[in-house]
Each structure stands twice: as structure tokens, then as C-alpha cells.
Amino acid sequence: MINEYRNAIRDLINKNIQQGMLNSLIVWDVKSDEAQDPTLLSLRIYGSRNHTDVIQVACGVSGIWEKLPEKRIAVPLISDVLRLRREFLD
């Protein structure tokens, strides 16, 4: 189910970008300290270190061992993340 969840996150991000609905996303410039630690980026964006999977999908990396690119990313709002988690992981 984790792959379906990650695909749903990716699809949501892509759909919102394609439709120009950036108000339905959080746009963030990844800084050098955040690039070394996806849990730090999750904490700064969502207030919790528990959403590294969303960060990885948004950054296009496969695992937490990979350095994140220092670039602008878009991630879903926390309400969408929690909805997708309930749908695919609970």
C-alpha cells in the first residue's frame, strides 16, 4: 500500500501544478541544511518529522539516505496528506 500512497501524493502534486492550483500546495525552497535531513524539512513544513515520505516524493528521491536537491518543491497541504494516509495506510 505504501507505493499506492506515494503514487497518490505524486499524482496530487502533479495535478495541482498542471491545473495552476498552487494555493492547494505548499511551495518551499529547500535549503542546504534541509537537503541533508528530510526529517528536518518535514518538521519545518508540517510541524512533524513523520512526513518524510511526502518530502521524498516531492523531491524525487528514493530514500532518506539520498541528499535532497536544493531547489523549489511543492508539497500537498497537511489536510490532503492526512486524508491520503487514512485512505491508503490505515
N, C-alpha and C positions, 0 to 999 in steps of 0.2 A: 504493500500500500504506500510505502514511502516514495516510490518512484512516481506513482499517480499523483501524490500530493505535490511533489516538486514540479511535475509537469503542469499541474493546475496553477501553481504560483507563476511559473514561466508564461503560461497562456494568459493569465490575468494581466501581468505586466505588459506583455506584447499587445494585447487587445486595447488596453487603456492608452498606450503610446500611439498606436495606429489610429485610434479614434480621437486623438488630441485631448484626452481627458486626464491631463496631468494633475488636476485638482483631486483625482482619486488615487494619487500616488504620492509618496514622499520622495522628493528628489534630493540627493545628497552627494557632495563631493568627498570622496574617500581620501583621507589624509594619510600621511606616511605611518603614523603610529597605529592607525586603524587597519592599514594594509597588512600589518604583521599579526593582527589578532582579530579574527572575525567576531569573537565574543564581545570585544570592546565596541565594535561597530554596532552590533545588535543592542548592546546596552545603551549606547548613545541615541540610537534611532527609536527603539521600542521601550527603553527603561528596564530591559531584562536581557540577560545573556542567553536566553533559551531559544532564540530565533536565528541561530547561525545557518540553518538550512535555507532560510529565505535569503540571507545575505549571500550565501554561496551561489544560489540560483541567479540572483540579480547581478552578481559579479562574473558569472560564467566560469566558476572554478568547480572542481570535482570534490574537494575535501578541505577540511580545516588546516591541513598541513601545507596547502598552497598559499602563496602570498597573493593577496588581493590586488587587483590593478588600481593604481591611484588615478581614478577617473570619476566622472559623474555617473551615478547609478540612479535607478528608480526602483522603489520597493512598494509593495501594497500597504495600505493603511492597516493598523493593528486589527481593526474590526474584520477586515477581509481575511487576514492571516488566521485569526481565531476561528472564523467560520469554516475555512478550508481545513484547518486542523481537525475540527469536530467531524466534518464530512468524511475525511479520508483516514484519520488516525485513531479516532475513538471507536 
